[in-house]
Every structure is written in C-alpha cells, then in structure tokens.
Amino acid sequence: MIAITNAKIYPVDAPVIEKGSILVEAGKIVKLGADIDIPAEAEIIDAGGRSVYPGFIDAHCHVGMMESAIGFEGDDVNEMTDPVTPHMRAIDGFNPLDITVKEACEAGVTVAATGPGSANPIGGTFMAVKTYGHRVDDMVIKDPLAMKIAFGENPKRVYNAKGKTPMTRMGTAAILREVFGKAVRYMQQIDRAGDDASKLPAYDAKMEALLPVVRKQIPLKAHAHRADDIFTALRIAKEFGFDLTLDHCTEGHLIAEDLAKTGAKAIIGPSFGHKSKFELTNKTFETPGILARAGVKVAIMTDSPVVPLATLPLMAGMAVQAGMDKDEALKAITLNAAEILGLQDRVGSLTPGKDADLCIYDGDPMEITGKSWLVMVDGKVVYKR
C-alpha cells in the first residue's frame, strides 16, 4: 500500500481537500480524505503541500502514430489509398517507445485517445491507452474506442489530388451514407442467419469493422471544424441512430445553443497555433468556455503532434485565460474527457475504486510555471523529479 500525504487534493468529482491523504493499493485508489488512518505498513509519499490531480486525459490525438523527428517512416496516421478504411486499427500503428509518449506521461497526461487521421471519410478505429509502457497491448484501456470519420477540407484535398471521390462535401457525405447503409444491411444479414452459417454474408473486413458502430457499441468520432460540417455530422449520425462525438468543433462557439439542444459532446482543439487552412478561420480559445456555458459537455485536446501532448494542461489554462471557468477547464482534461470517451469507471477523477493514475504538481499545471513532481500510473510511480 502507498499513502500520499500532506497534499492538496483535487478529486474533480468532489470538493478540493486542502490538506489530505490518498491511499493506493493494487493499482487502485482505496481512500482519500482530510483525516484518514494511514496503515503502519504503508509506503509514505510526502507531497510536501503540493497539489494532486487525476492523471490528465487527451480525448483526441495521434500520439505514437506520428513519431517524433523521423518523417515518413514514422508517420502511420493516414492510409491515403482508399477513402473507406474502417478496418485500420490504431493499435497496429502505435509506437509506445516514441519520445512524445514518455514526455506526455512525465507531464501527467496518463491517458490518450489516439488513432487515424482525417484524410479519409472513414479512417479506422481509435483506442485509449495509458502513456506508460513498452508494449501497446499492455497499455490499452479500450480498443476499439471509436470509429474515426472526417468532414471538410481534409478528405476533399486528399482525393481531389487523386482525381476521385470525394472531391466535394457532398461526396464525403454520400460515401458515409453508402457505407453505413451497407454496414446496417450486413448486420441484418448476420442476425437473420442466426446459427445457420450457410446464410451468412460473404466475409467483408470493412463491414466487420463497422459492426460495433451499427450495433451502437462504439461512437463515431467526427473530425469537423466548420459549422456546416458539424451539422452534417449530426445529421448523418441521426439518420442512422449512431452515437457521435464532435472532434475539433472549431466553430462550435458560433452554434453553441444548437449543439446544446442536441446533447452533443465536443472535443475542442487544437486551439493553439497558426490558422493553417480556411476552415480554421474562426479558431479561438474562447470556444470551449462558450460551449461549456451553453451546457455542452466539453473536453480539450492537443491533436498531438499538432500541439505536443505534454502541453495538454497548458491548453486548458489558455482556455481559462480566454474566459472558461477554471473548474470546467480541469474537467475538460479529466472527468469530462473520461465520460465522453466512456472511460469514467476507471479514470478521470480521484475516486475510490478507480485506477490510481495521478500527478503531483509544484504550482498550477495550467500555468507555464507549473511543474510535474511525481506521476503515478496504475498505482506505480513512473516518474519523479
């Protein structure tokens, strides 16, 4: 058993504990509070008055899929040979030994949702991983986590260069409807076949990969920046009855009330950096705060390597500078992110029974002067400065 003592604790799902302790055993949080008994056999980690947070969570990035300082050989984000690649799996393109994974972990970003990029209307499956380990199979929390789909400029640009569909937004939407329609029919054929193997449809790897979507076991993860693309994503998801997260949601602040009415879940970012294409014209750090105040559940992401994954808490801090409530910003990189990803039973808050993923900071992690002092993943100290 490990006891973290003399700490200011931010559980996220409960009030701040000004001077408290956390008990950890067998990789889980056992107990926390201001006045709890510390077993005599416990290994003591004196936090020295520092602040303890749940491990931070990036709900959308490509860490481990686009490696650092290598170029093409380390770029496994987009299979740009076919606009429909649902059978691509992040687990097969992830390098846990890339330096950016280690840097993120040491900064307290202990969970990342990572997967294919936005070159294709259907790109493949995301997974959620812990950022500590050397074999991806042992780092996975959930796989598949979601099916990546994409709207707007990226698929248009990629396939216009190849002279094939989709060259327009209409083309992207048409492909999605066609493939989803086929996937629903494929599922129905399987269900009707029952135990009679002779009635099963011919095996189709793409359709098999889409079965968790059409059976509503995983959501669509929709790359959509512009307001019109966001509405198209919502329209198509509604037509098929699929669950959906709105990733990037760059112009979400322009349609905040509409999104709130739909119960949409938004993963905002990367808000830092150059407006590198037209659909980013209205990019602003004000977006997450505006959406949160409208009643939309919001997470904040880096889209690593667009912004380094290790800077996730700073991205939340810049949203605070732009008007977001600080408690909401913390939720956007912890509990909200976990809930949007469907991982809230394991991570996202310092709660008894959840994984002992936490970080101890000197100063405020949302400010440039904040500095990670200790990081724990699954109850193991994996970094200490």
C-alpha positions in Angstrom: 0.0 0.0 0.0 1.1 3.6 -0.8 -0.1 6.6 1.1 0.3 10.1 -0.4 0.2 12.5 2.5 0.4 16.3 3.1 -1.3 17.1 -0.2 -3.9 19.5 -1.6 -6.2 17.1 -3.4 -8.3 17.9 -6.5 -10.6 14.9 -6.8 -12.6 16.7 -9.6 -15.8 14.9 -8.7 -15.8 16.3 -5.2 -14.6 19.4 -3.3 -10.9 20.2 -3.0 -9.3 18.7 0.1 -6.9 21.3 1.4 -4.7 19.0 3.4 -5.3 15.4 2.8 -4.1 11.9 2.0 -4.7 9.3 -0.6 -4.4 5.5 -0.1 -3.4 3.4 -3.1 -3.3 -0.4 -3.2 -3.2 -3.0 -6.0 -3.3 -0.2 -8.7 -6.5 1.4 -7.4 -7.4 4.3 -5.2 -8.7 2.9 -1.9 -9.5 6.0 0.1 -8.8 9.7 0.3 -9.7 12.5 2.7 -8.5 15.1 5.2 -8.4 12.8 8.2 -7.9 9.1 7.3 -6.0 6.4 9.1 -2.6 5.5 7.4 -1.8 1.9 7.9 1.6 1.3 9.6 2.9 -0.8 6.7 2.1 1.8 4.0 4.9 3.4 2.0 4.7 7.1 2.5 5.0 9.7 -0.2 5.0 13.1 1.4 3.6 15.6 -1.2 5.1 18.5 0.8 1.9 20.5 0.4 1.9 20.1 -3.4 -1.3 19.7 -5.4 -2.5 16.2 -6.6 -4.7 15.8 -9.7 -6.1 12.9 -11.6 -4.0 11.9 -14.5 -4.8 14.2 -17.4 -6.7 12.8 -20.4 -6.4 13.8 -24.1 -9.6 12.8 -25.8 -8.2 13.1 -29.3 -4.7 12.9 -30.6 -2.3 10.9 -32.8 0.5 10.3 -30.3 2.6 7.2 -31.1 1.1 7.2 -34.6 3.2 10.1 -36.0 6.6 9.7 -34.4 8.9 12.5 -33.4 11.9 13.6 -35.6 11.5 10.9 -38.3 9.2 12.0 -41.1 7.5 9.5 -43.5 8.9 6.3 -41.9 7.3 7.2 -38.6 4.0 8.5 -40.0 1.3 5.9 -39.7 -1.7 8.2 -39.3 -3.4 8.1 -42.7 -3.9 5.2 -45.1 -4.5 7.5 -48.1 -5.1 4.8 -50.7 -8.8 4.4 -50.2 -11.4 6.8 -48.8 -13.1 4.0 -46.8 -10.7 2.2 -44.4 -12.7 1.3 -41.2 -10.6 -1.8 -40.8 -7.5 0.2 -40.0 -6.7 -0.1 -36.2 -4.7 2.4 -34.2 -3.1 -0.5 -32.2 -1.3 -1.6 -35.3 0.3 1.8 -35.9 1.2 2.9 -32.4 4.8 3.1 -31.2 4.9 3.3 -27.4 8.6 3.9 -27.4 8.3 7.3 -29.2 9.7 10.0 -27.0 6.5 12.0 -27.1 4.6 9.3 -25.2 7.2 9.5 -22.4 7.1 13.3 -22.3 3.3 13.2 -22.0 3.5 10.8 -19.1 6.0 12.8 -17.3 3.8 15.9 -17.6 0.9 14.0 -16.0 -1.0 13.1 -19.2 -1.6 9.5 -18.3 -4.4 8.6 -20.8 -4.6 9.3 -24.6 -7.3 8.6 -27.1 -5.2 8.1 -30.3 -5.9 6.9 -33.8 -6.1 7.5 -37.5 -6.2 11.0 -39.0 -8.7 12.8 -41.2 -7.6 12.1 -44.7 -10.4 9.6 -45.3 -14.1 9.9 -44.8 -13.8 6.7 -42.7 -10.3 6.3 -41.3 -10.4 3.4 -38.8 -10.7 2.8 -35.1 -9.2 4.9 -32.2 -8.1 3.3 -29.0 -7.5 4.6 -25.5 -4.1 3.9 -23.9 -2.1 4.6 -20.8 1.0 6.6 -21.6 3.3 4.3 -19.6 4.7 1.0 -21.0 6.7 -0.5 -23.8 4.1 -2.9 -25.4 0.9 -1.3 -26.6 -1.1 -4.5 -25.9 -0.5 -3.9 -22.2 -1.2 -0.2 -22.3 -4.7 -0.4 -23.9 -7.7 0.7 -21.8 -10.3 0.2 -24.6 -9.9 -0.9 -28.2 -11.9 -0.2 -30.3 -12.8 3.1 -28.7 -14.5 4.9 -31.6 -14.7 4.9 -35.4 -12.9 7.9 -37.0 -14.8 9.8 -39.7 -13.9 13.1 -41.3 -15.7 16.0 -42.9 -14.5 19.2 -44.6 -11.2 20.2 -46.2 -9.0 17.2 -45.5 -10.8 14.4 -47.4 -11.6 16.9 -50.2 -8.0 17.9 -50.6 -6.6 14.3 -50.4 -8.9 12.8 -53.0 -9.1 15.8 -55.3 -5.3 15.3 -55.8 -6.1 11.7 -56.8 -9.0 12.7 -59.0 -11.5 10.5 -57.3 -14.5 10.8 -54.9 -14.8 12.7 -52.5 -13.9 16.0 -54.2 -16.8 17.8 -52.5 -18.6 17.9 -49.2 -21.4 16.1 -51.0 -19.1 13.4 -51.9 -17.9 12.8 -48.4 -21.5 12.6 -47.1 -22.5 10.3 -49.9 -19.7 7.9 -49.1 -20.6 7.8 -45.4 -24.3 7.1 -46.2 -23.5 4.4 -48.7 -21.0 2.6 -46.4 -23.2 2.9 -43.3 -26.2 1.6 -45.3 -24.2 -1.4 -46.4 -23.0 -2.0 -42.8 -26.5 -2.0 -41.5 -27.6 -4.5 -44.1 -24.6 -6.6 -43.4 -25.5 -6.7 -39.7 -29.1 -7.6 -40.6 -27.9 -10.5 -42.7 -25.8 -11.8 -39.9 -28.7 -11.5 -37.4 -31.1 -13.3 -39.8 -28.6 -16.1 -40.4 -28.5 -17.0 -36.7 -26.8 -20.3 -36.2 -27.0 -21.2 -39.9 -23.5 -20.5 -41.3 -24.7 -21.1 -44.9 -26.8 -17.9 -44.7 -24.0 -15.7 -43.5 -22.9 -12.9 -45.9 -19.5 -13.2 -47.5 -16.8 -12.0 -45.1 -16.0 -8.3 -45.5 -13.3 -6.9 -43.3 -14.6 -3.3 -43.7 -18.2 -4.3 -42.7 -16.9 -6.3 -39.8 -15.0 -3.3 -38.5 -18.2 -1.2 -38.7 -20.3 -3.7 -36.7 -19.5 -2.2 -33.3 -20.8 1.2 -34.8 -24.0 -0.2 -36.2 -24.6 -2.2 -33.0 -24.1 1.0 -31.1 -21.2 -0.4 -29.1 -18.8 2.5 -30.0 -19.5 6.0 -31.3 -18.4 7.8 -34.4 -15.5 10.2 -33.8 -16.2 13.0 -36.2 -13.5 15.4 -37.4 -15.5 18.6 -38.1 -14.2 22.1 -37.9 -16.7 24.3 -39.7 -20.3 24.8 -38.6 -21.8 23.4 -41.7 -19.7 20.3 -41.4 -20.6 19.9 -37.7 -24.3 20.0 -38.7 -23.7 17.4 -41.5 -22.0 15.1 -39.0 -25.0 15.4 -36.6 -27.5 14.9 -39.5 -25.9 11.7 -40.7 -25.5 10.3 -37.1 -29.2 11.0 -36.5 -30.2 9.3 -39.8 -28.6 6.1 -38.7 -29.1 6.4 -34.9 -25.4 6.3 -34.2 -23.7 7.9 -31.2 -21.2 10.7 -32.1 -18.5 13.0 -30.6 -17.7 16.2 -32.4 -13.9 16.4 -32.6 -12.2 19.8 -33.2 -15.6 21.6 -33.3 -13.7 24.7 -34.2 -16.8 26.8 -35.0 -18.8 25.3 -32.2 -19.0 28.7 -30.4 -20.9 30.0 -33.4 -23.7 27.4 -32.9 -23.4 26.8 -29.2 -27.2 26.8 -28.5 -27.9 24.4 -31.3 -25.3 22.0 -30.1 -26.6 22.2 -26.5 -30.1 21.3 -27.7 -28.8 18.1 -29.4 -26.9 16.9 -26.3 -23.7 17.0 -28.4 -20.3 16.1 -26.8 -17.5 18.3 -28.1 -13.7 17.7 -28.0 -12.2 21.1 -28.7 -8.8 21.8 -30.3 -6.1 22.3 -31.2 -6.8 25.9 -30.4 -3.1 26.9 -30.2 -1.1 27.7 -33.3 -1.4 29.1 -36.8 -4.8 29.1 -38.7 -3.3 26.8 -41.4 -6.4 26.4 -43.6 -9.6 28.2 -44.4 -11.9 26.1 -42.1 -9.8 27.3 -39.1 -10.6 31.0 -39.8 -12.7 31.3 -36.6 -10.4 29.3 -34.4 -10.3 30.7 -30.8 -9.5 29.6 -27.3 -12.9 31.1 -26.4 -14.7 28.1 -27.9 -14.6 25.6 -25.0 -15.7 28.2 -22.5 -18.6 29.3 -24.7 -19.8 25.7 -25.3 -19.5 24.8 -21.6 -21.5 27.8 -20.5 -24.2 26.8 -23.1 -24.4 23.4 -21.5 -22.3 21.3 -23.9 -20.1 18.6 -22.3 -16.6 19.7 -23.4 -13.1 18.1 -23.5 -9.9 19.9 -24.6 -7.4 18.1 -26.9 -4.0 18.7 -28.4 -4.4 16.8 -31.6 -0.7 15.8 -30.9 1.6 16.1 -32.8 -0.1 19.4 -33.9 0.5 20.5 -30.3 2.7 18.4 -28.1 0.6 16.1 -25.9 2.6 17.1 -22.8 1.2 20.6 -23.1 -2.5 19.5 -22.6 -2.9 21.2 -19.2 -1.5 24.4 -20.7 -4.1 24.3 -23.4 -6.7 24.1 -20.7 -5.0 27.1 -19.0 -5.2 29.1 -22.2 -9.0 28.4 -22.4 -9.2 29.8 -18.8 -7.4 32.9 -20.0 -10.0 33.2 -22.7 -12.9 33.1 -20.3 -13.5 29.4 -19.4 -14.3 28.6 -15.8 -11.2 27.1 -14.2 -13.1 24.1 -12.7 -14.7 23.4 -16.1 -11.3 23.6 -17.8 -9.9 21.0 -15.3 -12.9 18.7 -16.0 -12.2 19.2 -19.7 -8.9 17.3 -19.4 -10.0 14.9 -16.7 -13.6 13.7 -15.9 -15.4 15.2 -18.9 -12.8 13.7 -21.2 -13.3 10.3 -19.5 -17.1 10.5 -19.7 -17.0 11.5 -23.4 -14.8 8.5 -24.1 -16.8 6.1 -21.9 -13.9 5.5 -19.5 -15.3 7.2 -16.4 -15.5 3.9 -14.4 -11.7 3.7 -14.5 -10.2 7.2 -14.9 -10.9 10.9 -14.8 -11.2 11.6 -11.1 -9.6 10.7 -7.8 -12.3 8.3 -6.7 -12.1 5.1 -4.6 -12.2 2.1 -6.9 -10.7 3.9 -9.9 -7.2 3.4 -11.4 -4.5 5.1 -9.3 -3.5 7.4 -12.2 -2.5 10.8 -10.7 0.0 13.6 -10.9 1.5 15.8 -8.2 2.5 19.3 -9.2 4.6 22.1 -8.0 2.4 25.1 -8.8 -0.5 25.1 -11.2 -0.4 22.7 -14.2 -2.5 25.2 -16.2 0.2 27.8 -15.9 3.6 27.9 -17.6 5.3 27.9 -14.2 3.7 24.7 -13.1 6.0 21.7 -13.0 5.2 18.0 -12.6 6.9 16.5 -9.5 5.5 12.9 -9.5 3.4 10.8 -11.8 1.6 7.5 -10.9 0.0 5.1 -13.4 -1.9 2.1 -12.1 -0.6 2.7 -8.7 3.1 2.6 -9.8 5.3 5.7 -9.5 6.5 6.1 -13.1 8.2 9.5 -12.8 9.6 11.6 -10.0 11.6 14.8 -10.5 
